[in-house]
């Protein structure tokens, strides 16, 4: 089975190709360009380098957020279109769960956090493959105060080593949860966009 995994919620988009559960290759986009410009060419390059075509993909996996609002929309839209065109399924993966897999093998709780700016984050708590606290939008310091003392922090805020979701992690997560496969997937945002918050504030002040 060949699977294509896509991650576009981070600042740098990545794509990964898996064959029978093994990672064949992962490529990342040019950080100076927008995901809308780089993602499809990146997929083409990855497939060509590995002697594959989009019609040979048996399953897609995509990071559905939370993360960059624009990135989430682009990644989900592209994968939905590819799955529709090829008649294949998609495994939707939450960015925080994918991120947690980057902590490696540990029995300690894993707090995955993605920066949402101004002291806020998207966060979730996992342990031994189980979700202890579902993904949510949090105030970082308040959230941290509730965590067990031996918690591993992973992500791009508060963590000792900053990390972000990557397509290889999205693919690993999809292999662990094939039961999530669907014909079409929806984005996960967890909070309104900045434009929506600004509009809401303007309405309240009017």
N, C-alpha and C positions, 0 to 999 in steps of 0.2 A: 504493500500500500504506500502511495506517495501522498504526502501532505504538505501544503503550503501554509506557512504561518506568517501573519502580518501584524506589525506593531506600529501604530502611528500616533499614539497619545503623547509620546515624549517629544522632546525638541528635535531629536534625530530619529527619523523613521528607519526601521529595520525589517528585513524579510528573511525567512529561513525555510529551507527545504529539508524534509524528512523522508527517509525511505525505510519502510518496515520498522518504524519506531526509533531509528537512528538518525541523528543530525548529520546531513550531508554537507551543508554549507549555510552560512549566514552572511548577509551583506548589509551595510548601512548606507544611508543616503548622504548626499552632500549637505552638510549642516547650514550652508549659506543660502540654500534654496528652500522654497516652500514645499510641503508634502504633496500638494496638488501637482507640482511640477515633477517631482522625483519618484513618486511611489510606483506608478505603472512602468516607467523605464527601468526601475530597479528590479521589479519582478521579472521583466523580460531578460535582463542581464543575468539574473540568478538562474533562470531556467536554461538559457542558452549555454551558460558556462558548464552546466551539469547535463547537457544533452537531453533536456526534457522540454515538453511543450505543455501549455495550459490544459490541453485536452487529456493529458496523462495524469493530472492531479485527481486523486480520489476523494480528498477531503480538504477543506479549508479550515483555518483557525484564525481568529482575529481578536485583538484586544478591544473590548467594547467600552473601556473607560473604567473609572474616572480619569481625567487628565485634561489636556488641552481640548477645549470645546471644538475648535476647528479640526484638530487632528483626529479626534474621535469620529466626527462626522465623515471625514474623508476616508478613513480606514474602513468603517462599516459600510459606507456606500460602495466603495470599490469591491469589497469582498461579496456583498450582496449581488452586485452586478455579475461578477465572475461566476458565482455559484449558480445564478439563474441561467447564464449563458451555457454552462457546462452540465447543468442538471445534477450538481453535486451538493452535499450538505456542508454546513458551517458549524464549528464548535465555538460558541461565544465564551470568551475568557475575561474575567474581571481583572483589571490591571493590578490591583492590590494582591490578589491571589497569585498571579504570575510573579510579581515582585517577591513574594514570600518564599518562592521556590529557590530564589537566589541565595538564601541563607544557608543552604546545604542541609545535611543531616544533623538534626538536633532535637532533643526532647524538650528544650526550653520553649516558652511561648515566643512567637515571632510577631512583632508589631510592624506592619508594613505601612509606610506613610509617603504620600505624594504631596509636595508643596502646593498649596492653593493660595499663597501670598497673604501678606498682612497678618502673620501669626496664625494662619489657618492651614489645615491640611485635610486631605482625604485619607482615611485610616481604617484599618481592620486588624483584628488579632487572631492569630492561628496557632495551633499546637498539634504536632503529630498528624498533620493532614486534616485536622478538624477546624471548623470556624468557631472561635470562641465569642468574637464580637463582629457582627456583620459590617460590611463597608458603610461608612458614613462620613459626613463632613464634620470636622471637629475644630475646636480651639486647641492648639498644640499643647500648651502647658497644662491645661485642664485635663486633657486626654492622658498625657504622660503620668500625671499624678495618680491615675486610676490603674496603671499597669502593674503587674506583679514585678517584684524587685529584680528577678533574673531574666526579664524580657530582653530578647534580642531586637534591636531597632534596625530596620532596613528601609532604604528609600533615599530620597534626595533632600531630606530635612531631618536634622537631629541625629542622624546615623553617623557612626564613626567614619565609615567610608561611604560616600554618596553613590547610590546606584539608581538606575531607572529600569522600567520594564523593557525587555528586548524580545524580538520575535522567537528566539530560541527558547526562552522561558514560556512564552505563550504556547509554543508547540508542545513543550513538555507537559504543561497543564492540560492541554487538549487530549494528549495521550492518556492521561490519568482519568479523564472524564468524557469518554466518547458518548456516553448516554445523553449528553447535552446537545448533541448534533441536531440542527434544525435547518429548514429550508431558507429561512431569513432571520436576521438578528437585529436587535434594536440597541442604540447607544445607552450608556448609563452615565448620567451627569452628576447626581447627588446634590447639586446646588444650582441656582440660576446663573447664567452667564453674567459678566460684568455689564453688558449692555442692558440685560433684563433688570439687573439690580438698580442701575441708574434710572431706568424708566420707572420702576416701582417707586423709587425715592422722589422722582419728579412729580408723580401723581399724588403722593402723600403730602408733598409740600405745596401743591397747587391749591 
